Amino acid sequence: MKFTLSQLEALVWVVRLGSFRAAAQRLNITQPAISVRLRELEQAAGAPLFERQSYRARPTARGRQIAWQAERVLEQAEALERQIADQEGLAGPIRIGVADTFAMTCGSRLMREIETRYPQARAELRADFSVRLDASLRAGELDIAVLTWPTPDPLVHIEPLIDMPLQWVASPQRLGDLAPKGRRRAIGPADIAHLPILTNPSPSNLYVSIADWFSTAGRQPGRLITCNSLGIMARLACDGTGLSLLPVGILREEIGSGRLVILPSSPPIAPHQASVAYRRDMPGSSLAQLAQLISEIAHDSELAHYRPTS
């Protein structure tokens, strides 16, 4: 019996997905190419691999047996690829997605470390909302991403990194809007619903956290100012443009200098959990090595260690 890895790969994905079209999309080839590979494999096997009368791609008993064996063969081939990749290290283009928080605090170090440790790699960095990074990673448009709340997916490996506390912050000149007589207390949704709120646009996780917080009191913010950059939001908050809910790990300078003041909130707001996620179907173990590097950088960063008192 003569066969190729591409034929076995076609068989495995058609059986997994139940469709020639879905398998072709998954392997980024045409549906006729899938059909040719499987026809050649059937000729080598000497028996049909799929039931001809079935609407779906239903494997025969012989097809199921070969598909199960093909899984083992492909696993061994992937193990060999990983062994070779381990010897060669990270190389070529690597599509990396990072949330704004990580980009601001850890992006420079990550790029320096990749340049030093993996001189053959070419990092392509994209900063975006976690929701968009999540969709791009699952679609195969990114190889690895640092983001919050990634969606579980059989083709994506997810490793939790750190919790990132969120706090309402405002410039000192805005405090008069909250406590005209100088009183300081925990703010609730009713206290700031009338004030301008700086946030990422929907459907970002930050936007959702703000909406959920206001909904606990049956309120909605009266004026939202949306911005796609946390750094710009922090600057606008310092200038008194509005209040903002931000990860405190990016605010050491602003809080330390007094340009921003933390506003304790009631109810408290749950932290966002950062994770690193990468594609399981990439050859070799280089992405696992990169994920480990990202974990080391995140745990050494302000995101993990800066916890100012309110």
N, C-alpha and C positions, 0 to 999 in steps of 0.2 A: 504494500500500500504506500503510494507516494502522495505526499501532501506538503503544503507550505503553511507557514505561520499565518499568513494573511487569510488563507482559506479557513483555518481553525478559528481565527479571530472573528471572521464573518459569521461562522456558525454559532459561536458563543453569544454574540450580541443579538442575532436574530432570535435565538432561544430565550435570552434574557428579556428582550423587549417585546417579543411576540409579533414583530413586524419587520418586513424587509426595508420599508421606507425609514422607520425609526433607526434601524441599524445603520443604514446608509448615512443618515444625518449624524449619527453618533461618531462614525468613522470618517466623516467628511469626504465621502466618495459618492458616486451616483448609484441609484438603485440598480441599473443594469450591471454595474460592476459587481455589486453584491451577488446578483443572480449568476453571473459568470463564475465567480469564486465557488459558490455552492454547487453549481452544476459540475464543475471539475472535481470537487470533493466527493460528490455522489458517484462519479465515474470511478474514482480511486477506491471508494468504499464498496462499490459493486451493488449498491442498494439505495433506494430512495431515503432521504433524510427527513423529508417533510410530507405530510399527508396532502395529496393533491386536491381532495374534495373540500378541505377545510377553508373557511373564509380567512381565519387567522393563520399565521405561520406556526402550525402545530407540528412538533417533531414526531417522527415515528419512533418506535422502540429503539431501532438502530441509531436514529438521530440523537435520541437522548443519551444513549450509551457513549457515542463518539463525542458529544458535547461535554459530557462529564469528564472524559479523558482529555479533551482539548483544554478544559479549564486547568488541569494539572500541568499540561505541557506549557501553557502560556504563563503560569506561575513560575515555572522553572526558567523560562526565557526572561521574565521580568527580574528574577533573582540574578541572572547573569548580567543583565543590563545594569542593575544596581551595583554589582561588584565592579564592573568596568567604570561606572560613574564615580564610585568611591575612590578609585585610583586616579581618575582624571580631575576630580573636584568640580565645582560649579563653573560652568562655561557657557558661552553664547548668551543670547538675549534672555533675560529673566523679567517677566512682567509682574511688577510688585504694586499692589494697591495699599494705600495707608489712609486711615482716617486722619482728620485734621489735627486732633490732639497728639497723635503719635508723630505726625510730620513736623509739628512745631517743636516738640521736645526731644525727639529721637532721630529725626530724619537725617540730620547731618552726620551723626555718628554711624548710622547704618550704612550710608554711602561710603564713608571712609573705611569702615571695616570690610565691606565687600571689595573695595579697591585693593586693600592690603592682603586679605586672605584669599581672594579669588580673582587674580589679575586677568584671567581669561573670560570672566563674566562681563556682560554688558547690562547693567541694571536700567530698566525702564520704569520710572517711578510715576505713579498717578495718585494724587490726593483727591478724595471725594467723600461724600456722605457714606456712612456704613451701609445704608440700604442699597445704594447703587453699587458699591463694591461687592456686596453679597450677591446681587444678581449677575454681575459680570464674572465673578469667580465661578458660579454654578454654570454659566453659559460657556465657560472655557476661554473667556477673553482675558483673564488674569491667571497667573500661575500660583500666586500666594498673596494673602492680604492680611492686614492688621485692621480689625474692625470690631464693632460691638454687636452682640446678638446675631451671629451668623446662623443661617437656616441649616438644619441637619440635612445632609445629602449623602447618598452612598458613595459618590465620587469625590467627596471633599472630607479631608481629615481636619478635625478641629481640636485645638489645644487652648484651654483658658489661660490667660496671662495674669491680669491684675484687675482689681476693682478701682474705679475712678469716681471719687465722691463729687457730687454736684452741689453748688451753693448759689443762692441768689446773691448778686453783688450789685453795688451802685456806687457812684461817686459821692463824696461827702456833701456836695451841694444838693444832692437829691434827698438827703436824710430828712430835710424839713418837710418834704411831701409826705413822709411816713410818720413822723413824730414831731409835730409843731412845737410842743412844749419840752422837747429834749428827752422824752421817754424812749427807752429802747426795750423792745420786746420782740418775741417771735412774730413774724408776719404770716398772715394767712391769705388765701386767694382774694378775700373781700378787701384786704388792705391795699392791694396793688392792681386790682382789676382796672382801675381808671387811669393807670400810668402807662406810658409807652414801654413795650417789652421788646428787647432785641433777641432774635432767635434765628436758627437755621430755618429755611422753608420746609414745608411738608414735602415728602413723607419722612424727613430725617428723624432719627431716634430722639434727638433733643427736642424737636417740635412735639413729638408724641408725649414725652415726659412732662412738658409744660402743660399740654392740653389735659393730660390725665390729672395733674395736680390741681388745676382749676376745677375740674369736674368733680373732685371730692367735695367741693362746697356748692356744687350746682352753678358755678360761675363760668364766664368766658372772659378772656382778656379783651379790653375794649379797643386796644390799638397795638397791633403787632408790626414790628419793623423787621423784615427778614433780610438775612445776609448769609452768603455761603462761606464766609471765612470767620473762624473763631477769633483770629487775631484782630481783624477789623472790628468785630463785635466788642472785644475787650477795649479797644481804643475808643469806640463810640461811647461805651459805658463810662470810661474815664472822663470823657468830655461832657458827661451829663445828658447825653441824648436819650438815655432810657436805662431801665434795669435789665439785667441779663442773668440767665441761669447758665453757669459755665463750670467746666471741670477745674477744680482748684489747682490741679497739677500744672496748669499753664499760666498761673497768675502770681507766681512768687514775687516778681518785680513790682507788679501793680499793687498787690496787697502790702508788701513790705514798705513801699514808699508812701502808703496812705492814699494813693489815687483811687483805690477801690476799697470798699468796706463790705465785709460779709454780713448778710442779713439772715440771721437764723430763721428757719421756717417751720411752720406747723400747719399741716403734717409735714414731717421730714420727707425728703425726696430720695428714693433709692438710688444707689450709685449705678453707673453703667459698667458692665463687665467687658473688658477688652479681651479679645482672643486673637490667636494667629491661626489661619486656616489655609490649607493648600490642597492642590489637586492630587488625588491618589493615582491618576492615570499618567502622570509624568514619569518618564523613564529614570531609573536610578534613585538614589536616596539624597540627592543634593538639596531638594526642597526641605527635607527633614533637618538637614544640617543648617540651612538658612533659618528655619523656624526656631531652632535652638539658639542661634545667634540673636534673633529678634527677641526671644524670651530673656536672654541675658541682658540685653540693652534695656528692655522695658523695666525689668526688676531693679536696675541701677538708676533709673531715671527719676525726675521730679514727679512723674505720674504716680510712682509707687511710694515715694517717701515724703512729699510735701503735704503736710496736714496742718494748716494754720488754725488757730483758735479764733472763734468768732468774737 
